[in-house]
Structures are given as C-alpha cells and as structure tokens.
Amino acid sequence: MKTIFKLVALVSGIGSLLISNASSQQETPRFGFVRIVNAINQGQGNAKFSVDGEDIFPKGYQLGETSGGMSLKQGSHSISVSKEGLEKGTTKLDLVTNETTTLIAFAEQQPAPKEGDPPVWAIKLLRLKQREVEKGYGLTLVSVAKEPETKLQLAIQGKGAVEKCSVTRLGITYVNLGESRGEVFVKIADKIVTTVSPDTPGNYVVVVYDAGDGKTAAIYFFDPKFVIAG
C-alpha cells in the first residue's frame, strides 16, 4: 500500500511540475522594440519622450539624436513626444515580439486659431515598420524636411561615379549597395551631411531633416531589417 501511495504521489508531483513548467513558459514575457529619432527643429530645449506616461530619458534628446532599440513588452503602448513651445505628439503602437518600430519625431505648422495669432507648431511622428531582410547592404533614405523633394548625391568608396537620387517628404527611397562595405558619403548640394560606414550586412537608414537657418542635415542608424513607411 505504501509503495502504491508513493507511486501516486510521485506521478502527482511530476504532473504538478509539468503544469508548473508549462505555465512558466506561457507566462514568459515577450518583447518588441522602439527606436526614436529626434528631428524636431522648432521649439526650445530638448525633446522629451514618454512611454505609457513614463519619461524614458529626463534629460531629453537634442536635435539629430537617436535612441537605441528600447525593449517593451509585446502589445499596445502609448508614445508621447513633447518640446517647449510645441503641441505634444502622441501615437499608439502595437508591438510585435522581436520587431523594431522606429518613430521619427518632427514638427509641422498648423493653422493659427484665429487671424493674427502666431503660428502653431505640432509634433508629428513618422512610423517606420520592418519588412523581410534582404541580402547584402542597403541604404534607405527618409525625409521629414519641409521641401517636397530633397536631391542627394551618394559617393560610395571604391566606386568612381557619384550616384544621384532623391527622396520625397515623408517618403522613402531605397538604394541597393550590393556587397559593398565601402563608406557612403551622403551629400546635399555637394555638401556631406552624413557618412555611413557599413560594417554589417543589413539596412542603413538615413533621415533627412531641417536643421534651422535654411540648412538640411541628416543622421543615420543601422537596422538589421529593411524598413517601409506606414
């Protein structure tokens, strides 16, 4: 009888352990990622970003700065961007496990509440989503500059000719760099605005934005996948 009792207890214990392990596996949190780019030229001070009401970097981000991929639990999140003198921008994200969503923050002028009032600027967020990985090296150009179209020149190390291309406002232009690992000098009006140094196959995203005083600037970051606007 004692042997049967011990056997029943052992089976029961194993069953409980299996249920506990299965439950633990089911409850393992899954994470997505958010990257933020500050391309807000208007207003004063640094741009502040909050996730679900919590300030993620109290010091704030300067114009042209970008965060790394910040991990957040899979599911819905509220992202807000604020800067002194501007209307706050807010968006909702539904993050997917192991996917990175990039948000480019910029400002747009809004109609004045009434005639004679000063212009009102509101923060907007352009969302970049990932798609399937392609082989080799790629360059994705994105513009939040005020000009409807920005013309660029790409001088790729090891290639004699300069490649000319353009990107529309809030649009994307993709350039296939093939297997080249040479530096890419991104120019606007023959002036270098950023230099991309590919060292890992994947996608290098160049964000074009207004830097003030009529100047256009750019910043780049690496994304292991290629991006589309949406």
Secondary structure by P-SEA (a helix, b strand, c coil): caaaaaaaaaaaaaaaaaaaaaaaaaacccbbbbbbbbcccccccbbbbbcccccccccccccccccccccccccbbbbbbbccccccccccccccccbbbbbbbbccccccccccccbbbbbbbbbbbbcccccccbbbbbbcccccccccccccccccbbbbbcccccbbbbbbccccccbbbbbccccccbbbbbcccbbbbbbbbbcccccccbbbbbbccccccc
